[in-house]
Amino acid sequence: MHTSMSRRDLLRHIYLAGAAVTVPGMLAACGSTGTGGRSTGQDCGELFIPTGPLAKIGELQPVDANDLALPSGFSSRVVARNNDAGLAARSSTGYAWHLFPDGGACFERPEGGWIYTSNSEVPLSGSGGCGALVFNADGSIEDAYSILKATTQNCAGGKTPWNTWVSCEETSAGLCWECDPYAPGQGIAKPALGRFAHEAIAVDLRHHTIYLTEDAGSGRFYRWIADPADIDPLTGRMAMEQGRLQCMNLMGYENGGYEAEDMRLRQLIPVNWADALSPDQEQGSHRGPGTVFKGGEGLWYHELPASVREIPPGGSVPTRGLVFWTCKGDNRVFALDVENQLVELIFDNSQIEPGFADVDNLTVSPAGDILVAEDGSAVRIMVVLPNQPARILAQLGDSHRASEICGPAFSPDGSRLYFSSQRGPDFTGSPSGTTFEILIPEEFRI
């Protein structure tokens, strides 16, 4: 049973205590009207999303030798810096860690250990790409190499269920590139996934669907549904070459609609999808249907364990697949119930103090913890606790104040968390990028 106080109950408590929350404002959150007086279809309910073990972390301790503040029991190490000569010496290809590291993911190695991929968000044309850092089973660094070159402003991306990395270009005509993380090589462009300022992707293999965020002020939230001919009948793997690109419409905010008030989005809202009008053209200059999601960023597909699935208010079947995504333009984290096609705003800046400057990359731990990185200001990683106050897992110190945190990703066993300070100092003090590892205490892994 969901026993924690919901945000709706919290707001009611604040109201009864005499806080300045108006009755019309409270009522507007439950089945009133959205933009232009249209019905929002809200059902005054919330998804049940269990919290993971990181919900129990304590307060941050003073910064460590790596200028990183962590809760008691957690520890850090630097695993790579831009132009790290020591890392290049261990690399089979002489790879020096790339400039401006950004989105990333971890991949299990068959022989033991894991690989961490990391994009390079260099905005100069043809100067981006993606690198890979190889770890042995004991966590020692074995190798480093490039898996993508000569692309532009590779921001985030996503891991596929068949263990490839899709690196996304954040330009007006940006493409998605599928890369093999297990060996040096070059990615393959997938123009069927659209041309726009790509941020991240997430794959729902069960429904042969790929979700995509767009980092633009007038951006949309997309899904791409594979045609039957695109799907390998034996493995279910998608070639990502034949399918339909669609835009999400929140009921009451369709076709360019936007809701500025967080409270109106904190309850479940039905969604529908409409085909992009010109899927082969730059979406920023060929706008069609879809609700506006300002500055789409991090994205993750997560399946709830069978033991905790519940039918949400307004739904017809238990929640199974959840898609989480962030929007930095208004500092929001959304959750989509895939089976019931319902969306809820599960985080906004009322849940953390001081507020996030820009929510950014998002990941989910093997134990179900939702982590969001901060682009600017205090430079933090928070643990999102849906409809409850968020917790801070990590905060960079003064040497990283002009930076942002990128690419949070857990090792396959959940024992380590990797991320980068995109403009953190290198060995010379230049703001060109530092990549970290946090060791997670065992009691916070399960």
Beta strands, then each sheet from edge to edge (+ up, - down):
strand 1: 68-69
strand 2: 75-81
strand 3: 101-108
strand 4: 114-120
strand 5: 128-135
strand 6: 141-151
strand 7: 154-159
strand 8: 165-169
strand 9: 176-179
strand 10: 188-189
strand 11: 198-204
strand 12: 209-214
strand 13: 221-226
strand 14: 243-250
strand 15: 269-275
strand 16: 296-303
strand 17: 321-327
strand 18: 332-337
strand 19: 342-347
strand 20: 359-364
strand 21: 370-374
strand 22: 380-384
strand 23: 391-396
strand 24: 405-410
strand 25: 416-421
strand 26: 434-439
sheet 1: 1+ 23- 22+ 21- 20+
sheet 2: 2+ 26- 25+ 24-
sheet 3: 3+ 4- 5+ 6-
sheet 4: 7+ 8- 9+ 10-
sheet 5: 11+ 12- 13+ 14- 15+ 19- 18+ 17- 16+
end
